[in-house]
């Protein structure tokens, strides 16, 4: 991962930090809501301030310098970590509300970090707010900019100020740069989403894999709201690991913030190459577990089932088999998904996750020659003939691989209809067995191959 300058966005709750973060990165990554305390973990995103000037912005939760609330105190810890990791701090205040006692407390914390500071007076687009700006000079920061994160006012000035204070210079484009060859071997980055119901240990697993307290951990369901992501390197590969919000049944989701959190979780599953499906070992595998994992399966994602909190389960010689059978019965569609029994808290078997992903990657990126596939197709159709469709015999002309991640195979037939699902399952199982594709999803596409020339009946259109 590149060693980029880090800019932390700091401020009391509800001054517009996440709105500014989204504005700078040009996507809606952080959840924005008028309710204080929506952002809880640190969220990172790389931004190019000018040509050849990348930096890393960090969005933080609202900083409450003194609190006895557990969640707020953990948010404060995350924010203090962001301060310590930063090269420059953008402290945000609300120009509409004016200077508050909490702004003064936050400024005291920011000063102790001993970093360059830009004071961003937000919401200047609101009528009368500009009259309050002079009050913020009492905080003692020399650099202050009026901005509107909602409408984008002052973004250019903010970027220029950051570059000036960090002594960053844009890279001048030249003809040499234009003609320079692109490296053929670039590091491959894979996205891994950690999914599951609330309070199954997703954030604990993220922290365990990274070896640091990157995400806020609590026994309170719904602690994670934004999708928290971080990168790590393993065996020459870069993995971006995403801790998603817990997904409850739709009937249980009531407030706006949770609905957005669930939507973000689903969007991250769609963008992922691998999905770590966490199940609480101390509870029975539920229908909701099946629903969540089914969403990943329907998108043909590489799924690993992780029974977490295994350290809390009383075991005997048949415990593992019992859990596997229960899971396979509830989730028959995930027969290919490997299973691990882990404890994110103690680290038990957590070290096996990345090697297992390596193993799956090898299968999911395998390319099989068309000649081998077509011999395979001849063999399995001779062993079990394709079923008829009405009065018509179904014929398979040939098969070819048309994709990886997921492995995709296209079979050309003489029919516009899909083969019966049982025969599709037969083809899939045969592919797994023949080419040792035991741990990955397989996508089958059937296409009708129309004859290139039409054969006319010899009796038609004959001149007499």
ABEGO torsion letter per residue (X at the ends): XBBBBBBBBBEBBGAGAAAAAAAAAGBBABBBBABBGABABBBBBBBBABBGBBBBBBBBBBBBABBABAAAAAAAAAAAAAAAABABBBBBBBAAAEBBAAAAAAAAAAAAAGBBBBBBBBGAABBGAAAAAAAAAAAGBABBBBBBAAAGBGAAAAAAAAAAAAGBBBBBBBAAAAABBBBABBBBBBBBBBBEBBGAGAAAAAAAAAGBBABBBBABBGABABBBBBBBBBGGBBBBBBBBBBBBBAAABABAAAAAAAAAAAAAAAABABBBBBBBAABBBBAAAAAAAAAAAAAGBBBBBBBBGAAABBBBAAAAAAAAAAAAAABAAAAABBBBBBBAAAGBGAAAAAAAAAAAAAAAABBBBAAAAAAAAAAAAAABBBBBBEABBBBBABBBBABBOBBBBBBBBABABBBBAAAAAAAAAAAAAAAGBAABBBBBBBBBBBBABBBBBAABGBBX
